[in-house]
Amino acid sequence: MGETEELSKVYHDVAERSSKLLGEFAQKQAQGMSSAVRDEMGIAKAFMDLYARMAADPSVLATFSMNMWMDYA
């Protein structure tokens, strides 16, 4: 397995585990909050949706990150 494929697999595994953990955390937080404290404007949901889209294809995020670092080098 090439280095790029291995890195992509690692990113994919991390994204899957992180997504699961964040989902569980968000559910627990939502259950424990009163209605006055809940996210009425949907900001937390927007960030969770953004993260879910980024985690759905970690290779795009990895490519973006690598390109960003190469641009700064």
N, CA, C and O atoms as CSV, one atom per row, in Angstrom:
chain,resi,resn,atom,element,x,y,z
A,1,MET,N,N,0.863,-1.180,0.000
A,1,MET,CA,C,0.000,0.000,0.000
A,1,MET,C,C,0.901,1.233,0.000
A,1,MET,O,O,1.834,1.332,0.797
A,2,GLY,N,N,0.615,2.163,-0.895
A,2,GLY,CA,C,1.415,3.371,-0.993
A,2,GLY,C,C,1.185,4.303,0.182
A,2,GLY,O,O,0.208,4.178,0.921
A,3,GLU,N,N,2.102,5.236,0.336
A,3,GLU,CA,C,2.021,6.177,1.453
A,3,GLU,C,C,0.760,7.034,1.374
A,3,GLU,O,O,0.134,7.315,2.396
A,4,THR,N,N,0.387,7.448,0.167
A,4,THR,CA,C,-0.815,8.264,-0.007
A,4,THR,C,C,-2.067,7.483,0.355
A,4,THR,O,O,-2.964,8.007,1.014
A,5,GLU,N,N,-2.127,6.220,-0.080
A,5,GLU,CA,C,-3.283,5.379,0.237
A,5,GLU,C,C,-3.379,5.126,1.738
A,5,GLU,O,O,-4.469,5.136,2.310
A,6,GLU,N,N,-2.235,4.901,2.367
A,6,GLU,CA,C,-2.215,4.657,3.812
A,6,GLU,C,C,-2.670,5.900,4.570
A,6,GLU,O,O,-3.444,5.797,5.521
A,7,LEU,N,N,-2.197,7.067,4.156
A,7,LEU,CA,C,-2.597,8.318,4.794
A,7,LEU,C,C,-4.091,8.558,4.612
A,7,LEU,O,O,-4.773,8.998,5.538
A,8,SER,N,N,-4.590,8.268,3.426
A,8,SER,CA,C,-6.022,8.418,3.164
A,8,SER,C,C,-6.839,7.494,4.056
A,8,SER,O,O,-7.890,7.892,4.560
A,9,LYS,N,N,-6.369,6.263,4.255
A,9,LYS,CA,C,-7.070,5.309,5.115
A,9,LYS,C,C,-7.078,5.800,6.563
A,9,LYS,O,O,-8.092,5.699,7.253
A,10,VAL,N,N,-5.949,6.328,7.017
A,10,VAL,CA,C,-5.870,6.852,8.385
A,10,VAL,C,C,-6.847,8.010,8.554
A,10,VAL,O,O,-7.580,8.059,9.542
A,11,TYR,N,N,-6.868,8.948,7.598
A,11,TYR,CA,C,-7.814,10.066,7.657
A,11,TYR,C,C,-9.253,9.569,7.680
A,11,TYR,O,O,-10.089,10.094,8.415
A,12,HIS,N,N,-9.534,8.558,6.872
A,12,HIS,CA,C,-10.890,8.004,6.810
A,12,HIS,C,C,-11.282,7.396,8.154
A,12,HIS,O,O,-12.385,7.634,8.645
A,13,ASP,N,N,-10.383,6.611,8.749
A,13,ASP,CA,C,-10.667,5.989,10.049
A,13,ASP,C,C,-10.881,7.039,11.138
A,13,ASP,O,O,-11.806,6.929,11.942
A,14,VAL,N,N,-10.029,8.045,11.158
A,14,VAL,CA,C,-10.159,9.113,12.156
A,14,VAL,C,C,-11.472,9.867,11.963
A,14,VAL,O,O,-12.160,10.182,12.933
A,15,ALA,N,N,-11.814,10.150,10.721
A,15,ALA,CA,C,-13.060,10.872,10.437
A,15,ALA,C,C,-14.276,10.068,10.873
A,15,ALA,O,O,-15.221,10.628,11.429
A,16,GLU,N,N,-14.265,8.762,10.627
A,16,GLU,CA,C,-15.396,7.922,11.041
A,16,GLU,C,C,-15.549,7.911,12.557
A,16,GLU,O,O,-16.649,8.089,13.081
A,17,ARG,N,N,-14.432,7.700,13.260
A,17,ARG,CA,C,-14.503,7.660,14.728
A,17,ARG,C,C,-14.885,9.014,15.305
A,17,ARG,O,O,-15.675,9.091,16.246
A,18,SER,N,N,-14.329,10.078,14.748
A,18,SER,CA,C,-14.647,11.421,15.233
A,18,SER,C,C,-16.110,11.756,15.004
A,18,SER,O,O,-16.766,12.341,15.866
A,19,SER,N,N,-16.614,11.385,13.840
A,19,SER,CA,C,-18.014,11.645,13.525
A,19,SER,C,C,-18.934,10.934,14.506
A,19,SER,O,O,-19.916,11.511,14.975
A,20,LYS,N,N,-18.619,9.691,14.815
A,20,LYS,CA,C,-19.423,8.918,15.766
A,20,LYS,C,C,-19.380,9.565,17.154
A,20,LYS,O,O,-20.416,9.730,17.799
A,21,LEU,N,N,-18.184,9.927,17.606
A,21,LEU,CA,C,-18.040,10.547,18.927
A,21,LEU,C,C,-18.767,11.884,19.005
A,21,LEU,O,O,-19.451,12.165,19.990
A,22,LEU,N,N,-18.623,12.707,17.974
A,22,LEU,CA,C,-19.300,14.006,17.982
A,22,LEU,C,C,-20.815,13.852,17.947
A,22,LEU,O,O,-21.535,14.617,18.589
A,23,GLY,N,N,-21.294,12.874,17.204
A,23,GLY,CA,C,-22.732,12.617,17.159
A,23,GLY,C,C,-23.276,12.207,18.514
A,23,GLY,O,O,-24.320,12.696,18.947
A,24,GLU,N,N,-22.559,11.299,19.190
A,24,GLU,CA,C,-22.977,10.867,20.526
A,24,GLU,C,C,-22.940,12.034,21.508
A,24,GLU,O,O,-23.849,12.196,22.322
A,25,PHE,N,N,-21.892,12.842,21.429
A,25,PHE,CA,C,-21.764,13.991,22.319
A,25,PHE,C,C,-22.904,14.979,22.100
A,25,PHE,O,O,-23.492,15.477,23.060
A,26,ALA,N,N,-23.215,15.262,20.836
A,26,ALA,CA,C,-24.289,16.212,20.525
A,26,ALA,C,C,-25.630,15.712,21.043
A,26,ALA,O,O,-26.432,16.498,21.548
A,27,GLN,N,N,-25.881,14.412,20.922
A,27,GLN,CA,C,-27.137,13.852,21.429
A,27,GLN,C,C,-27.223,13.994,22.944
A,27,GLN,O,O,-28.263,14.382,23.476
A,28,LYS,N,N,-26.138,13.682,23.634
A,28,LYS,CA,C,-26.133,13.790,25.099
A,28,LYS,C,C,-26.312,15.238,25.538
A,28,LYS,O,O,-27.027,15.518,26.500
A,29,GLN,N,N,-25.662,16.150,24.833
A,29,GLN,CA,C,-25.780,17.563,25.184
A,29,GLN,C,C,-27.201,18.062,24.964
A,29,GLN,O,O,-27.736,18.797,25.794
A,30,ALA,N,N,-27.809,17.671,23.864
A,30,ALA,CA,C,-29.164,18.127,23.552
A,30,ALA,C,C,-30.168,17.595,24.566
A,30,ALA,O,O,-31.125,18.288,24.910
A,31,GLN,N,N,-29.961,16.379,25.044
A,31,GLN,CA,C,-30.875,15.792,26.019
A,31,GLN,C,C,-30.755,16.473,27.375
A,31,GLN,O,O,-31.734,16.558,28.117
A,32,GLY,N,N,-29.569,16.955,27.698
A,32,GLY,CA,C,-29.339,17.534,29.013
A,32,GLY,C,C,-29.636,19.019,29.122
A,32,GLY,O,O,-29.610,19.566,30.224
A,33,MET,N,N,-29.918,19.686,28.010
A,33,MET,CA,C,-30.142,21.131,28.047
A,33,MET,C,C,-31.616,21.473,28.180
A,33,MET,O,O,-32.490,20.754,27.696
A,34,SER,N,N,-31.861,22.580,28.844
A,34,SER,CA,C,-33.236,23.073,28.917
A,34,SER,C,C,-33.578,23.743,27.589
A,34,SER,O,O,-32.683,24.036,26.795
A,35,SER,N,N,-34.838,23.981,27.345
A,35,SER,CA,C,-35.246,24.592,26.076
A,35,SER,C,C,-34.713,26.013,25.930
A,35,SER,O,O,-34.535,26.484,24.807
A,36,ALA,N,N,-34.454,26.709,27.038
A,36,ALA,CA,C,-33.933,28.073,26.976
A,36,ALA,C,C,-32.482,28.098,26.509
A,36,ALA,O,O,-32.032,29.100,25.953
A,37,VAL,N,N,-31.745,27.009,26.727
A,37,VAL,CA,C,-30.326,26.971,26.400
A,37,VAL,C,C,-30.073,26.333,25.036
A,37,VAL,O,O,-28.989,26.486,24.474
A,38,ARG,N,N,-31.026,25.645,24.520
A,38,ARG,CA,C,-30.833,24.947,23.243
A,38,ARG,C,C,-30.475,25.926,22.139
A,38,ARG,O,O,-30.722,27.127,22.238
A,39,ASP,N,N,-29.901,25.393,21.111
A,39,ASP,CA,C,-29.417,26.182,19.978
A,39,ASP,C,C,-30.584,26.613,19.097
A,39,ASP,O,O,-30.925,25.935,18.128
A,40,GLU,N,N,-31.188,27.740,19.439
A,40,GLU,CA,C,-32.372,28.210,18.720
A,40,GLU,C,C,-32.062,28.666,17.298
A,40,GLU,O,O,-32.919,28.560,16.421
A,41,MET,N,N,-30.861,29.168,17.055
A,41,MET,CA,C,-30.527,29.688,15.729
A,41,MET,C,C,-29.944,28.612,14.822
A,41,MET,O,O,-29.714,28.868,13.640
A,42,GLY,N,N,-29.705,27.433,15.341
A,42,GLY,CA,C,-29.199,26.334,14.524
A,42,GLY,C,C,-27.719,26.401,14.217
A,42,GLY,O,O,-27.252,25.758,13.276
A,43,ILE,N,N,-26.970,27.173,14.997
A,43,ILE,CA,C,-25.540,27.311,14.737
A,43,ILE,C,C,-24.822,25.987,14.969
A,43,ILE,O,O,-23.989,25.587,14.155
A,44,ALA,N,N,-25.131,25.307,16.057
A,44,ALA,CA,C,-24.492,24.018,16.336
A,44,ALA,C,C,-24.829,23.008,15.247
A,44,ALA,O,O,-23.970,22.236,14.821
A,45,LYS,N,N,-26.075,23.015,14.802
A,45,LYS,CA,C,-26.480,22.089,13.734
A,45,LYS,C,C,-25.728,22.396,12.447
A,45,LYS,O,O,-25.329,21.478,11.730
A,46,ALA,N,N,-25.531,23.671,12.149
A,46,ALA,CA,C,-24.800,24.051,10.941
A,46,ALA,C,C,-23.366,23.538,10.994
A,46,ALA,O,O,-22.851,23.031,9.998
A,47,PHE,N,N,-22.715,23.668,12.154
A,47,PHE,CA,C,-21.355,23.163,12.292
A,47,PHE,C,C,-21.313,21.643,12.219
A,47,PHE,O,O,-20.391,21.080,11.629
A,48,MET,N,N,-22.290,20.978,12.806
A,48,MET,CA,C,-22.341,19.517,12.739
A,48,MET,C,C,-22.562,19.065,11.295
A,48,MET,O,O,-21.965,18.081,10.860
A,49,ASP,N,N,-23.408,19.768,10.554
A,49,ASP,CA,C,-23.631,19.436,9.146
A,49,ASP,C,C,-22.353,19.635,8.332
A,49,ASP,O,O,-22.006,18.809,7.489
A,50,LEU,N,N,-21.660,20.741,8.596
A,50,LEU,CA,C,-20.403,21.011,7.908
A,50,LEU,C,C,-19.402,19.901,8.191
A,50,LEU,O,O,-18.766,19.384,7.273
A,51,TYR,N,N,-19.262,19.533,9.462
A,51,TYR,CA,C,-18.320,18.480,9.832
A,51,TYR,C,C,-18.715,17.152,9.190
A,51,TYR,O,O,-17.850,16.408,8.728
A,52,ALA,N,N,-19.997,16.851,9.157
A,52,ALA,CA,C,-20.457,15.593,8.552
A,52,ALA,C,C,-20.093,15.549,7.072
A,52,ALA,O,O,-19.671,14.508,6.566
A,53,ARG,N,N,-20.254,16.680,6.371
A,53,ARG,CA,C,-19.898,16.719,4.952
A,53,ARG,C,C,-18.395,16.569,4.762
A,53,ARG,O,O,-17.952,15.895,3.832
A,54,MET,N,N,-17.601,17.195,5.641
A,54,MET,CA,C,-16.151,17.064,5.537
A,54,MET,C,C,-15.720,15.633,5.853
A,54,MET,O,O,-14.814,15.104,5.210
A,55,ALA,N,N,-16.362,15.004,6.838
A,55,ALA,CA,C,-15.996,13.649,7.239
A,55,ALA,C,C,-16.470,12.606,6.237
A,55,ALA,O,O,-15.944,11.493,6.212
A,56,ALA,N,N,-17.454,12.948,5.411
A,56,ALA,CA,C,-17.985,11.988,4.444
A,56,ALA,C,C,-16.934,11.594,3.410
A,56,ALA,O,O,-16.929,10.459,2.933
A,57,ASP,N,N,-16.049,12.519,3.061
A,57,ASP,CA,C,-14.990,12.218,2.097
A,57,ASP,C,C,-13.679,12.806,2.610
A,57,ASP,O,O,-13.287,13.899,2.201
A,58,PRO,N,N,-12.998,12.085,3.504
A,58,PRO,CA,C,-11.775,12.623,4.105
A,58,PRO,C,C,-10.649,12.848,3.103
A,58,PRO,O,O,-9.726,13.614,3.381
A,59,SER,N,N,-10.706,12.197,1.946
A,59,SER,CA,C,-9.637,12.402,0.966
A,59,SER,C,C,-9.648,13.832,0.429
A,59,SER,O,O,-8.591,14.387,0.129
A,60,VAL,N,N,-10.833,14.433,0.305
A,60,VAL,CA,C,-10.925,15.828,-0.150
A,60,VAL,C,C,-10.294,16.749,0.888
A,60,VAL,O,O,-9.552,17.669,0.543
A,61,LEU,N,N,-10.593,16.497,2.158
A,61,LEU,CA,C,-10.018,17.304,3.231
A,61,LEU,C,C,-8.504,17.123,3.291
A,61,LEU,O,O,-7.768,18.091,3.483
A,62,ALA,N,N,-8.039,15.885,3.127
A,62,ALA,CA,C,-6.601,15.619,3.143
A,62,ALA,C,C,-5.912,16.320,1.978
A,62,ALA,O,O,-4.845,16.909,2.149
A,63,THR,N,N,-6.513,16.258,0.803
A,63,THR,CA,C,-5.946,16.922,-0.378
A,63,THR,C,C,-5.880,18.426,-0.168
A,63,THR,O,O,-4.869,19.058,-0.475
A,64,PHE,N,N,-6.959,18.999,0.355
A,64,PHE,CA,C,-6.982,20.434,0.626
A,64,PHE,C,C,-5.881,20.811,1.619
A,64,PHE,O,O,-5.170,21.795,1.418
A,65,SER,N,N,-5.745,20.028,2.687
A,65,SER,CA,C,-4.728,20.312,3.705
A,65,SER,C,C,-3.323,20.236,3.117
A,65,SER,O,O,-2.495,21.114,3.359
A,66,MET,N,N,-3.059,19.190,2.348
A,66,MET,CA,C,-1.728,19.034,1.750
A,66,MET,C,C,-1.433,20.179,0.777
A,66,MET,O,O,-0.330,20.726,0.772
A,67,ASN,N,N,-2.425,20.538,-0.047
A,67,ASN,CA,C,-2.227,21.646,-0.991
A,67,ASN,C,C,-1.976,22.958,-0.263
A,67,ASN,O,O,-1.150,23.763,-0.692
A,68,MET,N,N,-2.686,23.171,0.837
A,68,MET,CA,C,-2.486,24.391,1.604
A,68,MET,C,C,-1.054,24.451,2.141
A,68,MET,O,O,-0.400,25.491,2.063
A,69,TRP,N,N,-0.571,23.329,2.686
A,69,TRP,CA,C,0.787,23.317,3.218
A,69,TRP,C,C,1.823,23.490,2.109
A,69,TRP,O,O,2.845,24.144,2.315
A,70,MET,N,N,1.569,22.913,0.945
A,70,MET,CA,C,2.513,23.078,-0.171
A,70,MET,C,C,2.529,24.523,-0.661
A,70,MET,O,O,3.577,25.026,-1.065
A,71,ASP,N,N,1.381,25.195,-0.629
A,71,ASP,CA,C,1.328,26.599,-1.038
A,71,ASP,C,C,2.128,27.488,-0.093
A,71,ASP,O,O,2.702,28.490,-0.519
A,72,TYR,N,N,2.167,27.127,1.183
A,72,TYR,CA,C,2.896,27.926,2.162
A,72,TYR,C,C,4.380,27.594,2.204
A,72,TYR,O,O,5.173,28.354,2.761
A,73,ALA,N,N,4.760,26.465,1.621
A,73,ALA,CA,C,6.172,26.045,1.669
A,73,ALA,C,C,7.015,26.814,0.678
A,73,ALA,O,O,8.222,26.587,0.587
